[in-house]
Each structure stands twice: as structure tokens, then as C-alpha cells.
């Protein structure tokens, strides 16, 4: 795994952590009524999608359990139609997907640390 790809995955984990931190102790109503929380969380999620461009096809194929294209497409939706973002979808991602994504990304780093150390 190339260093740029490795660092991009590390940054994706950091943005996932930020999105989780921004929404901690919030319910959907509190979140959706807090413009700063929405903006910060949506930005973090969009950055995860932006970083997908640095992930090689080999890595995407090897870790096909991660929905790389959907993540990238969500970023495009956010950037090109910010006013049309469905906050229910964003909340669903926070509640149901981002922890799993973070775990999957950490697994990639862990497996590649081992491989690089051999």
C-alpha cells in the first residue's frame, strides 16, 4: 500500500471520529436544528468521500465490503447539491454506518501494518 493511500485511510478514520464526536449525545431533532453541527458533520462525511479518490482499485477490490463508490457518490451529492441534502440520510449514516466504516478502515491499516513489517 502506498503512503498516500495509507494516509488517506488514516484521514478517513479521523473524519469518521469527528462526525461521531459532533453528533455525540444528540438525537436527530437536536442535530437537524443545529446548523453548526449539521455543517461540521456533513463536511466530515464529504471529506471521507473526497479521500476515496486516493484509494487504489486493488485496495477497493481487496476490501469490497466497503461501499467505496457509494461513499464517493455521497460526497459528490453533498458538494454539488448541498441545499438538497437529506438530513435523515446523514443521520442514518451516523447512526448505522460510520462506526462500521471506521472499523473496516482500521482493519485495512492494521493488516497493512503487518504486511509492511514482514
C-alpha positions in Angstrom: 0.0 0.0 0.0 1.4 3.4 -1.0 1.9 6.0 1.7 -0.6 8.4 0.2 -3.3 5.7 0.3 -2.3 4.8 3.8 -2.5 8.4 4.9 -5.9 8.9 3.2 -7.3 6.0 5.1 -6.0 7.4 8.3 -7.6 10.8 7.5 -10.9 9.0 6.7 -10.8 7.5 10.2 -10.1 10.9 11.7 -13.1 12.4 9.8 -15.3 9.5 10.9 -14.2 10.2 14.5 -15.1 13.9 14.0 -18.6 13.1 12.7 -19.2 10.9 15.6 -17.9 13.5 18.1 -20.1 16.2 16.6 -23.2 14.1 17.0 -22.5 12.5 20.3 -25.3 13.0 22.8 -27.6 14.4 20.1 -30.8 13.0 18.8 -32.0 13.7 15.2 -34.1 16.7 16.2 -31.3 18.3 18.1 -28.9 17.6 15.3 -31.1 18.8 12.5 -31.9 22.1 14.4 -28.2 22.9 14.9 -26.8 24.4 11.8 -23.2 24.3 13.0 -23.4 20.6 13.9 -25.0 19.8 10.5 -22.4 21.7 8.6 -19.5 20.2 10.5 -20.8 16.7 10.3 -21.7 16.9 6.6 -18.3 18.4 5.9 -16.6 15.5 7.7 -18.6 12.9 5.7 -17.9 14.7 2.4 -14.2 14.6 3.2 -14.3 10.9 3.7 -15.8 10.7 0.2 -13.2 13.0 -1.2 -10.4 10.8 0.1 -11.8 7.8 -1.7 -10.1 9.1 -4.8 -6.8 8.2 -3.3 -7.7 4.6 -2.8 -6.4 2.2 -5.4 -8.5 -0.2 -7.4 -6.5 -3.1 -5.8 -7.4 -1.9 -2.3 -11.1 -1.3 -3.3 -11.2 -4.8 -4.8 -9.5 -6.4 -1.8 -11.9 -4.7 0.7 -15.0 -4.8 -1.4 -17.1 -5.0 1.7 -16.7 -1.2 1.9 -19.0 0.6 -0.5 -16.4 2.9 -1.9 -18.4 4.1 -4.9 -21.4 5.0 -2.7 -19.2 6.9 -0.3 -17.7 8.8 -3.2 -21.1 9.5 -4.8 -22.4 10.8 -1.5 -19.5 13.3 -1.5 -20.5 14.4 -5.0 -24.1 14.8 -3.9 -23.1 16.9 -0.9 -20.7 19.1 -2.9 -23.0 19.7 -5.9 -26.4 19.9 -4.1 -25.7 21.0 -0.6 -29.1 22.6 -0.1 -30.7 19.3 -1.2 -29.0 17.1 1.3 -31.4 14.7 3.1 -30.6 15.1 6.8 -32.4 11.8 7.5 -29.9 10.1 5.3 -27.0 11.8 7.0 -28.3 10.8 10.4 -28.8 7.3 9.2 -25.2 7.2 8.2 -24.1 8.4 11.6 -26.3 6.0 13.5 -25.8 2.9 11.3 -22.8 3.1 9.1 -19.9 5.3 10.2 -18.8 3.1 13.1 -18.7 0.1 10.8 -16.8 2.1 8.2 -14.3 3.2 10.8 -13.7 -0.4 12.0 -13.3 -1.6 8.4 -10.8 1.2 7.7 -8.9 0.4 10.9 -8.7 -3.2 9.8 -7.1 -2.1 6.5 -4.5 -0.2 8.3 -3.9 -3.0 10.8 -3.5 -5.6 8.0 -1.2 -3.4 6.0 1.0 -2.5 9.0 1.6 -6.3 9.4 2.2 -6.7 5.7 4.7 -3.8 5.6 6.5 -5.1 8.7 7.2 -8.5 7.1 
